[in-house]
Amino acid sequence: MEIRNRKLTRDAFDWQRKIVLGQWPTGRDVDLEEAVKYQQAIPESKQFAKKLSQAKKDKRTLIQPRAGVPLIDAHIKLMQYLQNEGEADLLPTTIDSYTRLNRYEEAENGIRESMRQNMAMLNGFPAVNHGVSGSRRVTESVNIPIQVRHGTPDARLLAEITIAGGFTSYEGGGISYNIPYAKNVSLERSIADWMYVDRLIGVYEEMGIRINREPFGPSTGTLVPPCMSHAVAIIEALLAAEQGVKSITVGYGQLGNLVQDVAAIQSLDLLTNEYLEKYGYEGCEVTTVFHQWMGGFPQDEAKAFGVISWGSAAAAISHATKVIVKTPHEAMGVPTMEANAQGLRCTKQVISMLRDQYLPAPMLEAEKDVICRETRAILNKCFELGEGDIAVGAIRAFQAGVLDVPFAPSRFNAGKILPARDNEGAVRLLETASLPFDGELKAFHKDKIRERAKTEGRDVSFQLVIDDIYAISKGRLVGRP
């Protein structure tokens, strides 16, 4: 399968659309003209892109949870609780695993079992099965913007139904919802399928409806160095912009070192705008999302609140446009709605206290410089490999190990770079593998890791990586022996 980063023609899009809408019976209920009229009637206070744009202007960090249950009434109850009791600024609808894999018959069985047993038998909201009308019941039940969050390599039908259903933001991308989530899905396939999603949102844009798009920033969520998550986010931003998307939110997952985390968000905003402008994509609104710690959490709820608060502080000081909030039940499984609301209120308190605070510029500049140099090296090599085409370049870059996401399950990912923390807790690279770094950058990482090993009186080895993966769940940032 050969793909290019070229805007789908309307004829090609419409031809593919007939196939997509036929994948499940609820697809027949999607009428683009009617959906545009429905979206036009949504008040500005419930439009994701407008709320993000205003928050960025105001230098205010919005808070958003993750949540989803299988039955419509229960999901509405959960959303309203997080809105009213959790004081959320933005809401999610997390999609169940069967829908993410396009296994709609099994999702239907999960709905029936959830009704029969009067408890959630799916780990999210099966929006395709509930269809346009079910989605609209959800979006009409709340007073703030609501987004679709999932993890789907092929999210075309889900996008059609949920956008027609009144959702105003759509998360994911052909790389970020493939490499960290799937083992055997080719990048050619997932990038092509997500080009359709982006073209759909581009069509809505052409008809006067601005839908926000958010590539999934943290990837695997554990010790992913900023340069790698940045490169993937910027590539997906470029792919989306080519299809006509104008509201783009790029993301980053907390690593734990405050200077590195703040530098990462600030450099991500800078670099995304830089590459969009460099390649001629005008009129795009770029915002940022900071994900609180995506790795292991302490089981003790009080300690979990400590992790949540630290993520809240980093989001506030970095002035990310929004933050995805964790709960004190992260180590125990699906949280109660009460615990979810507690995480939100904790985050809101910290952000409110730190809203007007900044790190001194000298503390950030060196770290931002490293992140920018690394990210540009990766992205420029991707363009080189693709002979100017970033879609081709991304695929070849994964083949060459130039793009390489740590701990990802995909067989199309090399998995050869090894991240570990330095002596101050910033994430560096124990092994740079095939990353296109110059000698100075490679030496920087080696020196940082050696400094830590010397302090701890041990050799540089893979044990550093293992210790760091479990450190936060054990009450530390750096995995000291």
C-alpha positions in Angstrom: 0.0 0.0 0.0 1.5 3.4 -1.0 0.4 6.6 0.6 1.4 10.2 0.2 0.7 13.2 2.4 -1.7 14.7 -0.1 -5.2 16.1 0.6 -7.9 13.5 -0.3 -10.0 14.7 -3.2 -13.7 15.0 -2.4 -14.5 12.2 -4.9 -12.0 9.9 -3.2 -13.3 10.8 0.2 -16.9 10.3 -0.8 -16.1 6.9 -2.4 -14.4 5.7 0.8 -17.2 7.2 2.9 -19.8 4.9 1.5 -17.7 1.9 2.6 -17.1 3.4 6.1 -20.7 4.1 6.8 -21.7 0.6 5.8 -19.5 -1.0 8.4 -22.3 -1.1 11.1 -26.0 -0.3 10.8 -25.8 2.9 12.8 -23.7 4.3 10.0 -26.8 4.7 7.9 -28.0 7.4 10.3 -25.1 9.8 9.5 -26.2 12.6 7.2 -23.4 15.1 6.6 -25.6 18.1 5.7 -27.9 17.5 8.7 -24.8 16.9 11.0 -23.4 20.3 9.9 -26.7 22.0 10.8 -26.7 20.2 14.2 -23.1 21.3 14.9 -24.0 24.9 13.9 -26.6 25.0 16.7 -24.1 24.0 19.4 -23.4 27.1 21.6 -19.9 28.5 21.7 -19.6 27.5 25.4 -19.7 23.8 24.3 -17.3 24.1 21.4 -13.9 22.6 22.2 -11.8 24.7 19.7 -13.3 28.0 21.0 -12.8 27.2 24.6 -9.2 26.1 24.0 -8.4 29.1 22.0 -9.7 31.4 24.7 -7.8 29.6 27.4 -4.6 30.0 25.5 -5.2 33.7 25.2 -5.9 33.9 28.9 -2.9 31.7 29.8 -5.4 29.5 31.7 -5.0 25.8 32.1 -8.2 23.8 31.7 -8.8 20.5 33.4 -10.2 17.4 31.8 -10.7 13.8 33.2 -10.8 10.5 31.4 -14.0 8.5 31.8 -16.6 6.3 30.1 -19.1 3.6 30.8 -21.2 1.5 28.5 -24.8 2.5 29.1 -26.1 5.9 28.0 -28.0 6.8 31.1 -25.0 5.8 33.3 -22.6 7.7 31.1 -24.7 10.8 31.3 -24.8 10.5 35.1 -21.0 10.2 35.1 -20.5 13.2 32.8 -22.8 15.4 34.8 -21.1 14.4 38.0 -17.7 15.2 36.7 -19.0 18.5 35.3 -20.8 19.5 38.5 -19.0 17.9 41.4 -15.6 17.5 39.7 -15.6 21.1 38.4 -14.2 19.9 35.0 -13.7 22.5 32.3 -13.8 19.9 29.5 -15.3 16.4 29.4 -14.2 13.1 27.8 -16.0 10.1 26.5 -13.6 7.2 26.7 -14.4 4.5 24.1 -14.5 0.8 25.0 -11.8 -1.7 23.8 -14.1 -3.6 21.5 -15.1 -0.5 19.6 -11.4 0.5 19.4 -10.8 -2.8 17.6 -13.9 -2.4 15.3 -15.5 -5.4 17.0 -19.0 -3.9 17.1 -20.9 -7.2 17.6 -18.9 -7.9 20.8 -19.6 -4.3 21.9 -23.3 -5.0 21.4 -23.0 -8.1 23.6 -21.3 -6.0 26.2 -24.2 -3.5 26.2 -26.7 -6.3 26.6 -24.7 -7.8 29.5 -24.3 -4.5 31.2 -28.1 -4.0 31.1 -28.7 -7.6 32.3 -26.2 -7.4 35.2 -26.8 -3.7 35.9 -23.1 -3.0 36.0 -20.4 -1.9 33.5 -19.3 -4.9 31.4 -17.3 -2.8 29.0 -14.4 -0.4 29.8 -15.9 2.6 28.0 -18.7 4.0 25.9 -19.5 2.1 22.7 -20.4 5.1 20.6 -20.7 3.3 17.3 -23.3 0.9 18.7 -25.3 3.7 20.4 -25.2 5.7 17.1 -25.8 9.3 16.4 -29.0 9.6 18.5 -27.3 8.0 21.5 -24.2 10.3 21.1 -26.5 13.3 21.0 -28.2 12.3 24.2 -24.8 12.5 25.8 -23.6 15.7 24.3 -26.9 17.5 25.0 -26.8 16.4 28.6 -23.9 18.6 29.6 -23.0 22.3 29.5 -19.3 22.2 28.6 -17.3 20.9 25.6 -17.0 17.1 25.3 -14.3 15.1 23.4 -14.0 11.5 22.1 -10.9 9.7 23.5 -10.1 6.2 22.5 -7.1 4.3 21.1 -8.2 3.1 17.6 -6.0 2.4 14.6 -9.1 2.6 12.3 -11.3 5.3 13.8 -13.3 6.3 10.7 -16.8 5.1 11.5 -16.4 6.2 15.2 -15.5 9.7 13.9 -18.4 9.9 11.6 -20.9 8.9 14.3 -19.5 11.0 17.1 -19.0 14.2 15.2 -22.5 13.9 13.8 -23.5 13.2 17.4 -22.3 16.6 18.7 -18.8 15.9 19.9 -16.5 18.8 19.1 -13.1 17.3 19.6 -11.5 14.0 18.4 -8.4 12.5 19.8 -5.8 10.2 18.2 -3.7 9.7 15.1 -2.3 7.2 12.6 0.9 6.8 14.6 0.0 7.6 18.2 -3.1 5.3 18.0 -1.2 2.5 16.3 2.4 2.0 17.6 1.4 2.2 21.3 -1.8 0.2 21.0 -1.5 -2.4 18.2 0.9 -5.2 17.4 0.2 -6.0 13.7 -1.4 -3.0 12.1 0.9 -1.5 9.5 1.6 2.2 9.6 0.6 2.6 5.9 -2.9 1.3 6.9 -3.4 3.4 10.0 -2.0 6.6 8.5 -4.3 6.2 5.5 -7.3 5.5 7.7 -6.5 8.6 9.9 -6.1 10.7 6.7 -9.8 9.9 6.2 -10.6 11.1 9.8 -8.7 14.3 9.2 -10.3 14.9 5.8 -13.7 14.4 7.4 -12.9 17.1 10.0 -11.5 19.2 7.1 -14.8 18.9 5.3 -16.6 20.1 8.4 -14.1 23.0 8.5 -14.9 23.9 4.9 -18.6 24.0 5.9 -18.0 26.4 8.8 -17.6 23.9 11.7 -14.4 23.8 13.6 -13.7 20.5 15.2 -10.6 20.2 17.4 -8.1 17.4 16.7 -5.7 16.1 19.3 -2.9 13.7 18.5 -2.2 11.4 21.5 1.0 12.8 23.0 2.3 10.4 25.6 2.6 7.3 23.3 3.3 4.4 25.7 3.3 6.8 28.6 6.4 5.5 30.4 9.7 7.4 30.1 9.1 8.5 26.5 11.7 11.2 25.9 10.3 14.6 24.8 12.0 14.5 21.4 10.2 11.3 20.4 6.7 12.3 21.6 7.2 15.7 20.1 8.3 14.3 16.7 5.2 12.0 16.5 2.8 14.8 17.6 4.2 17.3 15.1 4.1 14.7 12.3 0.4 14.0 13.1 -0.2 17.8 13.2 1.3 18.1 9.7 -0.8 15.2 8.4 -4.0 16.7 9.9 -3.2 20.2 8.5 -2.8 18.8 5.0 -6.4 17.4 5.2 -7.7 20.8 6.2 -7.8 20.6 10.1 -7.3 24.0 11.7 -7.6 23.4 15.5 -4.8 21.2 16.6 -3.9 20.2 20.2 -0.5 18.6 20.6 0.3 16.6 23.8 3.1 15.5 26.1 3.1 13.1 29.0 4.7 14.1 32.3 8.1 12.7 33.1 8.5 14.2 36.6 11.4 16.6 36.4 9.8 20.0 36.6 12.3 21.9 34.4 12.2 19.2 31.7 8.4 19.0 31.8 7.9 22.8 31.5 10.6 23.0 28.8 8.8 20.2 26.9 5.4 21.9 26.8 6.9 25.2 25.8 9.1 23.7 23.1 6.3 21.6 21.8 4.2 24.7 21.1 7.1 26.5 19.5 8.1 23.6 17.3 4.6 22.7 16.1 4.0 26.2 15.0 7.5 26.3 13.4 6.9 23.2 11.2 3.3 24.1 10.3 4.5 27.5 9.1 7.6 26.1 7.4 5.5 23.8 5.3 2.9 26.3 4.4 -0.1 25.5 6.7 -1.6 28.8 7.5 -4.4 29.6 9.9 -3.9 26.7 12.3 -4.6 27.2 16.0 -2.1 25.2 18.1 -2.8 24.5 21.7 -1.1 22.1 24.1 -2.2 19.3 26.5 -0.2 18.0 29.5 -0.9 14.5 30.6 -0.4 13.8 34.3 1.9 10.8 35.0 1.0 7.9 32.8 3.1 5.2 34.5 2.6 3.2 37.7 0.9 4.9 40.7 1.2 4.3 44.4 -1.7 2.2 45.8 -2.0 4.5 48.8 -4.6 7.2 47.9 -2.8 9.9 49.8 0.4 9.2 48.0 -1.5 9.1 44.7 -2.8 12.6 45.4 0.9 13.6 45.7 1.6 12.4 42.2 -1.5 14.1 40.9 -0.5 17.4 42.6 2.9 17.3 41.1 1.5 16.8 37.6 -0.9 19.7 38.3 2.0 21.9 39.3 3.9 21.1 36.1 0.9 21.8 33.9 0.2 25.1 35.6 3.8 26.4 35.5 4.2 25.3 31.9 0.9 27.1 31.0 -0.3 24.1 29.0 -3.7 24.9 27.5 -5.2 21.9 29.3 -4.3 19.0 31.5 -5.6 15.4 31.5 -6.2 14.5 35.1 -5.5 11.2 36.9 -7.4 9.8 39.9 -6.3 8.4 43.3 -7.5 5.0 42.1 -5.0 4.7 39.2 -3.2 1.7 40.8 -6.4 -0.2 41.5 -8.3 -0.1 38.2 -11.3 1.8 37.0 -12.0 4.7 39.4 -15.3 5.5 41.0 -16.8 8.8 39.7 -16.3 10.2 43.2 -12.5 9.4 43.0 -12.4 10.9 39.5 -14.0 14.1 40.8 -11.5 14.2 43.7 -8.6 14.1 41.2 -10.2 17.0 39.3 -10.7 19.2 42.3 -7.2 18.5 43.6 -5.8 19.5 40.2 -8.0 22.6 40.0 -6.8 23.8 43.4 -3.1 23.5 42.5 -3.5 25.1 39.1 -5.4 28.0 40.6 -2.6 28.6 43.1 0.2 28.4 40.5 -1.5 30.1 37.6 0.6 33.2 37.7 3.9 31.6 38.5 6.8 30.9 36.1 10.2 29.2 36.2 13.1 31.6 35.8 14.1 31.7 32.1 17.7 30.6 32.6 16.6 27.3 34.2 14.6 26.5 31.0 16.7 27.6 28.1 19.3 24.8 28.2 16.7 22.1 28.4 14.6 23.7 25.7 17.6 23.9 23.5 18.3 20.2 23.9 14.7 19.2 23.2 14.5 21.4 20.1 17.8 20.2 18.7 16.8 16.5 19.2 13.3 17.0 17.8 14.5 18.9 14.7 17.1 16.3 14.0 14.5 13.5 14.0 11.9 15.5 12.0 14.4 16.7 9.4 15.6 13.1 8.9 12.0 12.0 8.5 11.5 14.6 5.7 14.8 13.5 4.2 13.8 9.8 4.2 10.5 10.7 2.7 12.1 12.9 0.0 10.0 15.8 1.3 6.8 13.8 2.1 6.2 13.4 5.8 3.8 10.5 5.5 6.4 8.5 3.5 9.1 9.7 5.8 7.4 8.6 9.0 6.9 5.1 7.7 10.6 4.8 6.5 11.7 6.4 9.8 10.1 3.7 11.8 11.7 1.1 9.5 15.1 2.8 10.1 14.7 3.3 13.8 14.8 7.1 13.4 11.4 7.1 15.0 11.4 4.6 17.9 8.9 4.6 20.8 10.1 2.9 24.0 8.2 -0.1 25.2 5.6 -0.1 22.3 4.0 -3.4 21.3 4.0 -2.8 17.5 6.2 -5.1 15.4 6.7 -2.1 13.1 8.6 -0.3 15.9 12.3 -1.0 16.5 12.2 -0.8 20.3 15.9 -0.2 20.6 16.2 3.2 22.3 16.4 2.9 26.1 15.4 5.8 28.3 16.6 6.3 31.9 16.7 9.2 34.4 19.7 11.3 35.1 20.7 12.4 38.5 18.1 15.1 38.7 15.3 12.9 37.4 15.1 14.2 33.8 14.6 11.4 31.2 17.7 10.8 29.1 18.8 8.0 26.8 20.9 5.1 27.9 20.8 3.9 24.3 20.3 6.2 21.4 20.3 3.4 18.8 19.5 4.8 15.4 18.4 8.2 16.4 20.0 10.9 14.1 21.7 12.8 16.8 25.1 14.4 16.4 28.1 13.5 18.5 27.5 16.3 20.9 23.9 15.2 21.7 25.0 11.6 22.1 27.8 12.6 24.5 25.3 14.7 26.4 23.1 11.7 27.1 26.0 9.4 28.0 27.5 12.0 30.4 24.1 12.5 32.2 23.6 8.7 32.7 27.2 8.2 33.8 26.9 11.0 36.3 23.9 9.3 37.9 25.5 5.8 37.9 28.6 7.3 39.6 26.5 9.0 42.3 24.8 5.7 43.0 28.0 3.6 42.9 26.9 1.2 40.2 27.5 0.5 36.5 25.5 1.9 33.7 23.1 -0.9 32.8 19.5 -1.9 31.9 18.8 -2.1 35.6 18.6 1.7 35.6 15.7 1.5 33.2 13.9 -1.1 35.3 14.3 0.8 38.5 13.0 4.0 37.0 9.9 2.3 35.6 8.7 1.3 39.1 10.1 4.3 41.0 7.1 6.5 41.2 4.8 3.7 42.3 7.3 3.1 45.2 7.4 6.7 46.2 10.5 8.0 44.3 11.2 9.7 41.0 14.6 8.3 40.4 15.0 4.6 40.8 17.8 4.6 43.3 19.2 1.3 44.6 
